[in-house]
Amino acid sequence: MKKLSFIGAHCDDAEIWAGGTMLKHRDQGEEISIFLPADSEREMQHLEEQRASCEKGGFSYLLYETRKDLIEKLTAIAPDILITHWDDDTHRDHRRVSQDVIEAAKRCMRTTEKPTELYFCTTYNGLGLHGDFAPDHYVNIEPYIDRKNELIRCFEGKSPEHWIRYATVLHELYGFRCRCKQAEGFKRFGLLGYYGAGSTL
């Protein structure tokens, strides 16, 4: 069974930035997991909401304490596809997680030859510290948009309708670019200096 993992900085990051893509891969019979750092007390208050979202989506989730812990847990799962925050994200928590993930993915790949694909997800207004987020891969999520919004609504304590409206703007922009109504956009990162096989995201 193929596996896809999202490693995010906050509860609801996976659902907002890649929820449609995760649902698509889950419907294809793949195993979907979400990793979250366990060092934010504020975020831990939303774990019940995260559990509800994962149950609704058919995902699993894991908490990690340190980069070393992340490396060990990621290696144990060895996902084929890995999604995380952009390393030029304006949010410092997102950048910190992104750097941890890049290192963990490289370590995991040396041991397991996976992940074979690593992608950065978009961010607030698609803006980074040094320029715009420029996706090089789009996923048509039109068939999944209602279910994605249901996942976001599980996070009642995090203003879900605001984030649904926010995400819809990006969905429509990226959908226009790839000739569909709603899409999620990603940027591929080459692990160990190469991209390997063609994209399966």
C-alpha positions as YAML, in Angstrom:
chain: A
units: angstrom
residues:
- id: 1
  name: MET
  ca: [0.00, 0.00, 0.00]
- id: 2
  name: LYS
  ca: [1.31, 3.44, -0.93]
- id: 3
  name: LYS
  ca: [1.64, 6.03, 1.79]
- id: 4
  name: LEU
  ca: [1.34, 9.82, 1.93]
- id: 5
  name: SER
  ca: [2.28, 11.90, 4.97]
- id: 6
  name: PHE
  ca: [1.79, 15.59, 5.76]
- id: 7
  name: ILE
  ca: [4.02, 17.15, 8.41]
- id: 8
  name: GLY
  ca: [2.59, 20.43, 9.67]
- id: 9
  name: ALA
  ca: [3.30, 23.01, 12.34]
- id: 10
  name: HIS
  ca: [-0.28, 23.34, 13.61]
- id: 11
  name: CYS
  ca: [-3.50, 21.41, 13.92]
- id: 12
  name: ASP
  ca: [-5.54, 22.16, 10.76]
- id: 13
  name: ASP
  ca: [-2.49, 22.95, 8.56]
- id: 14
  name: ALA
  ca: [-2.81, 19.66, 6.69]
- id: 15
  name: GLU
  ca: [-6.52, 20.13, 6.09]
- id: 16
  name: ILE
  ca: [-6.23, 23.76, 4.93]
- id: 17
  name: TRP
  ca: [-3.24, 23.40, 2.63]
- id: 18
  name: ALA
  ca: [-3.58, 19.82, 1.35]
- id: 19
  name: GLY
  ca: [-6.91, 18.41, 2.54]
- id: 20
  name: GLY
  ca: [-8.27, 17.74, -0.94]
- id: 21
  name: THR
  ca: [-5.08, 16.02, -2.06]
- id: 22
  name: MET
  ca: [-5.05, 13.80, 1.05]
- id: 23
  name: LEU
  ca: [-8.69, 12.81, 0.47]
- id: 24
  name: LYS
  ca: [-7.94, 12.00, -3.16]
- id: 25
  name: HIS
  ca: [-5.08, 9.70, -2.21]
- id: 26
  name: ARG
  ca: [-7.14, 8.11, 0.58]
- id: 27
  name: ASP
  ca: [-9.88, 7.29, -1.93]
- id: 28
  name: GLN
  ca: [-7.20, 5.63, -4.06]
- id: 29
  name: GLY
  ca: [-6.56, 3.24, -1.18]
- id: 30
  name: GLU
  ca: [-3.43, 4.90, 0.15]
- id: 31
  name: GLU
  ca: [-2.48, 5.26, 3.82]
- id: 32
  name: ILE
  ca: [-2.54, 8.90, 4.96]
- id: 33
  name: SER
  ca: [-0.82, 10.19, 8.09]
- id: 34
  name: ILE
  ca: [-0.39, 13.63, 9.65]
- id: 35
  name: PHE
  ca: [2.62, 14.50, 11.84]
- id: 36
  name: LEU
  ca: [2.50, 17.35, 14.35]
- id: 37
  name: PRO
  ca: [5.12, 18.70, 16.77]
- id: 38
  name: ALA
  ca: [4.21, 18.13, 20.41]
- id: 39
  name: ASP
  ca: [5.92, 21.27, 21.70]
- id: 40
  name: SER
  ca: [3.05, 23.76, 21.42]
- id: 41
  name: GLU
  ca: [0.64, 23.80, 24.34]
- id: 42
  name: ARG
  ca: [-1.68, 26.11, 22.39]
- id: 43
  name: GLU
  ca: [-1.91, 23.59, 19.57]
- id: 44
  name: MET
  ca: [-2.38, 20.64, 21.88]
- id: 45
  name: GLN
  ca: [-5.65, 22.25, 22.96]
- id: 46
  name: HIS
  ca: [-6.93, 21.43, 19.48]
- id: 47
  name: LEU
  ca: [-5.97, 17.74, 19.47]
- id: 48
  name: GLU
  ca: [-9.56, 16.57, 19.92]
- id: 49
  name: GLU
  ca: [-10.46, 18.55, 16.82]
- id: 50
  name: GLN
  ca: [-7.52, 16.95, 15.01]
- id: 51
  name: ARG
  ca: [-8.72, 13.51, 16.06]
- id: 52
  name: ALA
  ca: [-12.21, 14.29, 14.75]
- id: 53
  name: SER
  ca: [-10.83, 15.45, 11.42]
- id: 54
  name: CYS
  ca: [-8.63, 12.37, 11.04]
- id: 55
  name: GLU
  ca: [-11.53, 10.07, 11.88]
- id: 56
  name: LYS
  ca: [-13.71, 11.80, 9.29]
- id: 57
  name: GLY
  ca: [-11.00, 11.71, 6.65]
- id: 58
  name: GLY
  ca: [-9.72, 8.21, 7.37]
- id: 59
  name: PHE
  ca: [-6.27, 9.51, 8.33]
- id: 60
  name: SER
  ca: [-3.95, 8.74, 11.23]
- id: 61
  name: TYR
  ca: [-1.87, 11.27, 13.13]
- id: 62
  name: LEU
  ca: [1.33, 11.19, 15.16]
- id: 63
  name: LEU
  ca: [3.07, 13.62, 17.51]
- id: 64
  name: TYR
  ca: [6.84, 14.05, 17.57]
- id: 65
  name: GLU
  ca: [9.01, 15.67, 20.25]
- id: 66
  name: THR
  ca: [12.30, 16.49, 18.51]
- id: 67
  name: ARG
  ca: [13.90, 16.31, 15.07]
- id: 68
  name: LYS
  ca: [15.48, 12.99, 16.12]
- id: 69
  name: ASP
  ca: [12.05, 11.67, 17.12]
- id: 70
  name: LEU
  ca: [10.63, 12.84, 13.78]
- id: 71
  name: ILE
  ca: [13.39, 11.04, 11.89]
- id: 72
  name: GLU
  ca: [12.70, 7.81, 13.76]
- id: 73
  name: LYS
  ca: [8.91, 7.97, 13.29]
- id: 74
  name: LEU
  ca: [9.13, 9.01, 9.66]
- id: 75
  name: THR
  ca: [11.56, 6.18, 8.94]
- id: 76
  name: ALA
  ca: [9.22, 3.70, 10.61]
- id: 77
  name: ILE
  ca: [6.37, 4.75, 8.30]
- id: 78
  name: ALA
  ca: [8.53, 5.43, 5.20]
- id: 79
  name: PRO
  ca: [5.91, 7.33, 3.16]
- id: 80
  name: ASP
  ca: [6.15, 7.39, -0.61]
- id: 81
  name: ILE
  ca: [4.98, 11.01, -0.77]
- id: 82
  name: LEU
  ca: [5.71, 13.68, 1.82]
- id: 83
  name: ILE
  ca: [4.14, 17.16, 2.02]
- id: 84
  name: THR
  ca: [5.20, 19.95, 4.35]
- id: 85
  name: HIS
  ca: [5.45, 23.72, 4.61]
- id: 86
  name: TRP
  ca: [7.47, 25.83, 2.20]
- id: 87
  name: ASP
  ca: [10.99, 26.54, 3.44]
- id: 88
  name: ASP
  ca: [10.54, 30.25, 2.51]
- id: 89
  name: ASP
  ca: [7.21, 30.58, 4.35]
- id: 90
  name: THR
  ca: [6.59, 33.85, 6.17]
- id: 91
  name: HIS
  ca: [5.45, 31.97, 9.30]
- id: 92
  name: ARG
  ca: [8.45, 31.06, 11.44]
- id: 93
  name: ASP
  ca: [6.77, 27.90, 12.81]
- id: 94
  name: HIS
  ca: [6.22, 26.73, 9.23]
- id: 95
  name: ARG
  ca: [9.86, 27.39, 8.32]
- id: 96
  name: ARG
  ca: [11.12, 25.57, 11.40]
- id: 97
  name: VAL
  ca: [9.03, 22.50, 10.63]
- id: 98
  name: SER
  ca: [10.06, 22.63, 6.98]
- id: 99
  name: GLN
  ca: [13.75, 22.51, 7.88]
- id: 100
  name: ASP
  ca: [13.16, 19.61, 10.27]
- id: 101
  name: VAL
  ca: [11.24, 17.75, 7.56]
- id: 102
  name: ILE
  ca: [13.89, 18.26, 4.88]
- id: 103
  name: GLU
  ca: [16.54, 16.78, 7.17]
- id: 104
  name: ALA
  ca: [14.26, 13.96, 8.34]
- id: 105
  name: ALA
  ca: [13.29, 13.11, 4.76]
- id: 106
  name: LYS
  ca: [16.94, 12.90, 3.70]
- id: 107
  name: ARG
  ca: [17.76, 10.61, 6.62]
- id: 108
  name: CYS
  ca: [14.70, 8.47, 5.93]
- id: 109
  name: MET
  ca: [15.55, 8.22, 2.24]
- id: 110
  name: ARG
  ca: [19.06, 7.00, 2.95]
- id: 111
  name: THR
  ca: [17.63, 4.17, 5.04]
- id: 112
  name: THR
  ca: [14.42, 3.23, 3.23]
- id: 113
  name: GLU
  ca: [14.73, 4.89, -0.23]
- id: 114
  name: LYS
  ca: [11.54, 6.76, 0.65]
- id: 115
  name: PRO
  ca: [10.02, 9.28, 0.32]
- id: 116
  name: THR
  ca: [10.49, 9.38, -3.42]
- id: 117
  name: GLU
  ca: [8.63, 12.72, -3.60]
- id: 118
  name: LEU
  ca: [8.69, 15.75, -1.28]
- id: 119
  name: TYR
  ca: [6.39, 18.73, -1.84]
- id: 120
  name: PHE
  ca: [5.98, 22.14, -0.24]
- id: 121
  name: CYS
  ca: [2.40, 23.35, 0.19]
- id: 122
  name: THR
  ca: [1.32, 26.94, -0.35]
- id: 123
  name: THR
  ca: [0.90, 29.49, 2.41]
- id: 124
  name: TYR
  ca: [-0.78, 32.75, 3.43]
- id: 125
  name: ASN
  ca: [-1.60, 34.69, 0.24]
- id: 126
  name: GLY
  ca: [0.98, 32.52, -1.52]
- id: 127
  name: LEU
  ca: [3.72, 34.88, -0.30]
- id: 128
  name: GLY
  ca: [7.16, 34.01, 1.04]
- id: 129
  name: LEU
  ca: [10.00, 35.95, 2.61]
- id: 130
  name: HIS
  ca: [11.70, 36.39, -0.75]
- id: 131
  name: GLY
  ca: [8.87, 36.22, -3.28]
- id: 132
  name: ASP
  ca: [5.70, 34.50, -4.40]
- id: 133
  name: PHE
  ca: [5.02, 30.80, -3.96]
- id: 134
  name: ALA
  ca: [5.29, 29.32, -7.46]
- id: 135
  name: PRO
  ca: [3.65, 25.87, -7.68]
- id: 136
  name: ASP
  ca: [5.00, 23.44, -10.24]
- id: 137
  name: HIS
  ca: [2.34, 20.83, -9.56]
- id: 138
  name: TYR
  ca: [-1.43, 21.15, -9.23]
- id: 139
  name: VAL
  ca: [-4.02, 18.69, -7.94]
- id: 140
  name: ASN
  ca: [-7.63, 19.00, -9.10]
- id: 141
  name: ILE
  ca: [-9.68, 18.84, -5.89]
- id: 142
  name: GLU
  ca: [-13.07, 19.80, -7.35]
- id: 143
  name: PRO
  ca: [-14.58, 16.38, -6.47]
- id: 144
  name: TYR
  ca: [-13.26, 16.71, -2.89]
- id: 145
  name: ILE
  ca: [-13.95, 20.33, -1.99]
- id: 146
  name: ASP
  ca: [-17.07, 19.69, 0.11]
- id: 147
  name: ARG
  ca: [-15.34, 16.94, 2.07]
- id: 148
  name: LYS
  ca: [-12.26, 19.10, 2.54]
- id: 149
  name: ASN
  ca: [-14.40, 21.86, 4.01]
- id: 150
  name: GLU
  ca: [-15.99, 19.33, 6.39]
- id: 151
  name: LEU
  ca: [-12.51, 18.48, 7.68]
- id: 152
  name: ILE
  ca: [-11.68, 22.15, 8.24]
- id: 153
  name: ARG
  ca: [-14.98, 22.61, 10.09]
- id: 154
  name: CYS
  ca: [-13.83, 20.02, 12.64]
- id: 155
  name: PHE
  ca: [-11.56, 22.76, 14.03]
- id: 156
  name: GLU
  ca: [-14.33, 24.76, 15.67]
- id: 157
  name: GLY
  ca: [-11.88, 26.64, 17.87]
- id: 158
  name: LYS
  ca: [-9.84, 27.96, 14.92]
- id: 159
  name: SER
  ca: [-12.36, 30.03, 12.92]
- id: 160
  name: PRO
  ca: [-13.01, 27.41, 10.23]
- id: 161
  name: GLU
  ca: [-15.23, 29.54, 7.99]
- id: 162
  name: HIS
  ca: [-12.47, 32.13, 7.75]
- id: 163
  name: TRP
  ca: [-10.01, 29.48, 6.57]
- id: 164
  name: ILE
  ca: [-12.49, 27.97, 4.13]
- id: 165
  name: ARG
  ca: [-12.96, 31.37, 2.50]
- id: 166
  name: TYR
  ca: [-9.22, 31.92, 2.53]
- id: 167
  name: ALA
  ca: [-8.45, 28.55, 0.96]
- id: 168
  name: THR
  ca: [-11.17, 28.97, -1.67]
- id: 169
  name: VAL
  ca: [-9.38, 32.03, -3.10]
- id: 170
  name: LEU
  ca: [-6.23, 29.97, -3.62]
- id: 171
  name: HIS
  ca: [-8.20, 26.97, -4.93]
- id: 172
  name: GLU
  ca: [-9.79, 29.11, -7.62]
- id: 173
  name: LEU
  ca: [-6.50, 30.77, -8.56]
- id: 174
  name: TYR
  ca: [-4.69, 27.45, -8.89]
- id: 175
  name: GLY
  ca: [-7.69, 25.88, -10.61]
- id: 176
  name: PHE
  ca: [-7.62, 28.64, -13.24]
- id: 177
  name: ARG
  ca: [-3.96, 27.91, -13.88]
- id: 178
  name: CYS
  ca: [-4.56, 24.21, -14.52]
- id: 179
  name: ARG
  ca: [-7.98, 24.54, -16.20]
- id: 180
  name: CYS
  ca: [-10.25, 23.21, -13.49]
- id: 181
  name: LYS
  ca: [-12.51, 24.90, -10.94]
- id: 182
  name: GLN
  ca: [-10.60, 24.15, -7.73]
- id: 183
  name: ALA
  ca: [-7.03, 22.97, -7.25]
- id: 184
  name: GLU
  ca: [-4.30, 22.77, -4.62]
- id: 185
  name: GLY
  ca: [-0.81, 23.91, -5.61]
- id: 186
  name: PHE
  ca: [2.52, 22.39, -4.57]
- id: 187
  name: LYS
  ca: [6.22, 22.93, -5.23]
- id: 188
  name: ARG
  ca: [8.46, 19.89, -5.53]
- id: 189
  name: PHE
  ca: [11.75, 19.67, -3.66]
- id: 190
  name: GLY
  ca: [14.58, 17.46, -4.93]
- id: 191
  name: LEU
  ca: [15.86, 15.11, -2.23]
- id: 192
  name: LEU
  ca: [19.60, 14.34, -2.18]
- id: 193
  name: GLY
  ca: [20.03, 16.42, -5.32]
- id: 194
  name: TYR
  ca: [17.60, 14.62, -7.65]
- id: 195
  name: TYR
  ca: [13.90, 14.21, -8.26]
- id: 196
  name: GLY
  ca: [13.81, 10.52, -9.08]
- id: 197
  name: ALA
  ca: [10.74, 9.14, -10.86]
- id: 198
  name: GLY
  ca: [7.91, 11.24, -12.27]
- id: 199
  name: SER
  ca: [5.32, 12.79, -9.98]
- id: 200
  name: THR
  ca: [2.49, 10.68, -8.55]
- id: 201
  name: LEU
  ca: [0.90, 13.42, -6.41]
...
